[in-house]
């Protein structure tokens, strides 16, 4: 399993959502709109996260974590003992 382009785009968006909440009071700034295109329509407005959007973010984080662990376990340097 690898992280898909959609998963990485969603994670990038989530990172900019986080930045907007932490540094701009939840308002989408120019950089967030440029770097996370799905936020471009919200430029200058406060982000509202719907239940569906929160599920999308959670799924992307889970998919990335699974891909990360899978690649770590499959690495020839992995300390995991295989039976």
MOQUIKA-V665523 format. One record per residue. N is the residue number from 1. SS is DSSP state (H for helix, E for strand, C for the rest). PSI is psi in degrees with one decimal (none if undefined). BURIAL is 1 if it has 9 or more other ideal C-beta (glycine too) atoms within 8 Angstrom, else 0. Layout:
BEGIN
n-><N | N>
ss-><SS | SS>
psi-><PSI | PSI>
burial-><BURIAL | BURIAL>
END
This chain:
BEGIN
n-><1 | 2 | 3 | 4 | 5 | 6 | 7 | 8 | 9 | 10 | 11 | 12 | 13 | 14 | 15 | 16 | 17 | 18 | 19 | 20 | 21 | 22 | 23 | 24 | 25 | 26 | 27 | 28 | 29 | 30 | 31 | 32 | 33 | 34 | 35 | 36 | 37 | 38 | 39 | 40 | 41 | 42 | 43 | 44 | 45 | 46 | 47 | 48 | 49 | 50 | 51 | 52 | 53 | 54 | 55 | 56 | 57 | 58 | 59 | 60 | 61 | 62 | 63 | 64 | 65 | 66 | 67 | 68 | 69 | 70 | 71 | 72 | 73 | 74 | 75 | 76 | 77 | 78 | 79 | 80 | 81 | 82 | 83>
ss-><C | C | C | C | H | H | H | H | H | H | H | H | H | H | H | H | H | H | H | H | H | H | H | H | C | C | E | E | C | H | H | H | H | H | H | C | H | H | H | H | H | H | E | C | C | E | C | C | C | C | H | H | H | H | H | H | H | H | H | H | H | H | H | H | H | H | H | H | H | H | H | H | H | H | C | C | C | C | C | C | C | C | C>
psi-><130.7 | 157.3 | 127.4 | 162.6 | -35.2 | -40.5 | -45.3 | -34.9 | -40.7 | -39.6 | -39.9 | -43.6 | -45.9 | -39.4 | -42.5 | -33.0 | -45.8 | -48.1 | -41.4 | -41.6 | -41.5 | -32.4 | -13.3 | 17.1 | 23.8 | 2.0 | 131.3 | 122.8 | 176.8 | -44.2 | -45.2 | -42.1 | -35.3 | -43.3 | -26.3 | 86.0 | -29.0 | -12.0 | -7.0 | -33.8 | -8.8 | 6.6 | 125.9 | -0.7 | 165.5 | 135.4 | 134.8 | 127.5 | 114.3 | 168.4 | -41.6 | -41.1 | -39.5 | -35.8 | -38.3 | -45.5 | -44.5 | -41.6 | -43.3 | -42.8 | -43.8 | -43.5 | -41.5 | -43.6 | -41.4 | -44.4 | -40.7 | -48.2 | -40.5 | -45.7 | -35.6 | -43.2 | -30.6 | -9.0 | 144.0 | -13.7 | 1.6 | 135.4 | -0.8 | 129.7 | 125.1 | 138.2 | none>
burial-><0 | 0 | 0 | 0 | 0 | 0 | 1 | 1 | 1 | 1 | 1 | 1 | 1 | 1 | 1 | 1 | 1 | 0 | 1 | 1 | 1 | 0 | 0 | 1 | 0 | 0 | 1 | 1 | 1 | 0 | 0 | 1 | 1 | 0 | 0 | 1 | 0 | 0 | 1 | 1 | 0 | 1 | 1 | 0 | 0 | 0 | 1 | 0 | 0 | 0 | 0 | 0 | 0 | 1 | 0 | 1 | 1 | 0 | 1 | 1 | 1 | 0 | 1 | 1 | 0 | 1 | 1 | 0 | 0 | 1 | 1 | 0 | 0 | 0 | 0 | 0 | 0 | 0 | 0 | 0 | 0 | 0 | 0>
END
